[in-house]
Amino acid sequence: MNNNLLLKNIDKIISGDLKKGVLAGDTIVVRDGLIKEIGFYDAVDKSDIELEVDVDGQCVAPGFIDCHVHNTLDDYAPQRGAVGLCSPSEIIVVVPP
C-alpha cells in the first residue's frame, strides 16, 4: 500500500490562502500522504493511484479548527448582559500564513 489516492468530481477547491482563494480544477492527487497535484481529472497523472474517491460535487478545503467560545458558562442569559457583545462586523478571522 502506497497511500496514493485521488479525489475527483470536486466543485470547489479552497486553497486556504486568502491571496489564492479558490483553485482551478476538480481533482486532487495525493501521493504518500501528501497533496502532489491539483488540476482537472483528464490532465492529472493517475498512475499508481490505489483509490479514487468521488466527492460528488462537494467543496474541498484545508482542515478548519472550530475555535469558537461561549460567553456564558450556563444557559443563555440576557439578564447578565450576554447579548450583543459582538456584532458580525466585529468578528475577526485569523488565517495563518
C-alpha positions as MATLAB code, in Angstrom:
seq = 'MNNNLLLKNIDKIISGDLKKGVLAGDTIVVRDGLIKEIGFYDAVDKSDIELEVDVDGQCVAPGFIDCHVHNTLDDYAPQRGAVGLCSPSEIIVVVPP';
ca = [
       0.000    0.000    0.000;
       1.485    3.327   -1.078;
      -1.125    5.806    0.267;
      -1.858    7.177   -3.210;
      -5.388    8.405   -3.745;
      -7.320   10.721   -5.986;
     -10.248   12.954   -5.048;
     -12.400   13.665   -8.100;
     -15.591   15.484   -9.042;
     -14.803   18.395   -6.706;
     -16.972   21.502   -7.105;
     -14.554   23.975   -5.497;
     -11.030   23.542   -4.162;
     -10.421   26.147   -1.453;
      -6.702   26.936   -1.159;
      -6.616   28.201    2.415;
      -4.569   31.161    1.150;
      -6.504   34.443    1.034;
      -4.440   35.584   -1.964;
      -5.104   32.413   -3.994;
      -8.727   31.803   -2.987;
     -10.429   29.049   -4.984;
      -8.102   26.945   -7.121;
      -8.835   25.828  -10.674;
      -9.511   22.126  -11.002;
     -11.819   19.321   -9.996;
      -9.254   16.753   -8.824;
      -6.627   16.389   -6.108;
      -3.899   13.742   -6.304;
      -2.386   12.547   -3.017;
       0.839   10.535   -3.080;
       2.471    9.094    0.019;
       0.021   11.055    2.164;
       0.841   14.472    0.635;
      -1.036   16.557   -1.932;
       1.112   16.341   -5.058;
      -1.177   17.681   -7.790;
      -4.303   19.794   -8.171;
      -5.955   20.091  -11.554;
      -8.581   18.670  -13.856;
      -9.289   14.926  -13.944;
      -8.334   14.456  -17.607;
      -4.984   16.226  -17.101;
      -3.599   14.853  -13.807;
      -1.249   11.873  -13.502;
      -3.343    8.916  -12.325;
      -0.553    6.332  -12.352;
      -0.156    4.265   -9.160;
      -3.442    5.549   -7.708;
      -4.859    2.929   -5.355;
      -8.156    4.623   -4.576;
     -10.339    7.126   -6.419;
     -12.855    8.936   -4.228;
     -15.801   10.634   -5.944;
     -16.680   13.569   -3.677;
     -19.915   14.105   -5.645;
     -19.604   17.847   -6.275;
     -18.646   18.855   -2.728;
     -16.107   21.533   -1.794;
     -12.683   20.548   -0.517;
     -10.907   22.845    1.920;
      -7.984   22.673    4.337;
      -8.868   21.416    7.803;
     -10.634   24.015    9.855;
     -10.303   24.394   13.597;
     -13.552   25.264   15.325;
     -12.195   27.717   17.868;
     -15.450   29.331   18.916;
     -16.206   30.234   22.515;
     -19.351   30.575   24.577;
     -19.674   33.780   26.536;
     -21.608   32.149   29.391;
     -20.923   29.031   31.376;
     -24.567   28.144   31.817;
     -27.772   28.743   29.871;
     -28.216   31.719   27.545;
     -28.562   34.609   29.945;
     -29.627   38.004   28.538;
     -30.220   39.289   32.064;
     -26.431   39.105   32.641;
     -25.609   41.161   29.556;
     -24.513   38.225   27.430;
     -26.347   39.606   24.394;
     -24.845   41.957   21.822;
     -21.223   41.574   22.862;
     -20.063   41.183   19.303;
     -21.762   42.039   16.040;
     -20.876   40.138   12.825;
     -18.928   43.171   11.585;
     -16.650   42.945   14.643;
     -15.687   39.313   14.168;
     -12.078   38.917   13.052;
     -10.845   35.832   11.224;
      -7.168   34.995   11.646;
      -5.623   32.850    8.946;
      -2.077   31.574    9.443;
       0.371   32.309    6.594;
];
